[in-house]
Amino acid sequence: MDIFMRELSQAYKDYRIIMVMDRASWHTGDKAKKWENIVPLFQPPKSPELNPVEHLWQHIREKGNFKNRTFHSLCEVEIHLMAELKKLSLDFDTVKNITQFKRYPPEALR
């Protein structure tokens, strides 16, 4: 994360960047670096429904080749994850349905 943020900050040093983030510890913890031109906009706590990628991970865990499975190496996990991501990349309608936002009333986002 630090490398990405440093590169982003330097590439757009003349701009103020507002970055939407979840509240993962690497975004908010003591080790999270502060960047002069990057302003975090944190999502409400415990709101994975506002982060579309969380829906993709859930789909992969529940419908992909990961359910009730033990992997013997990180390499094996990567191979299966890449296969699942490749399947999803070819299925636009599924990705759209999985990541589609529901309409929330503004007060629910506070």
Protein Blocks (a to p, Z undefined) as FASTA:
>chain_A
ZZmmmmmmmmmmmbccdddddfbfklmmmklccdfklccddddehilklmmklmmmmmmm
mmmcmeopacfbfklmmmmmmmmmmmmmmmmmlmmmmmpccdddfklmZZ
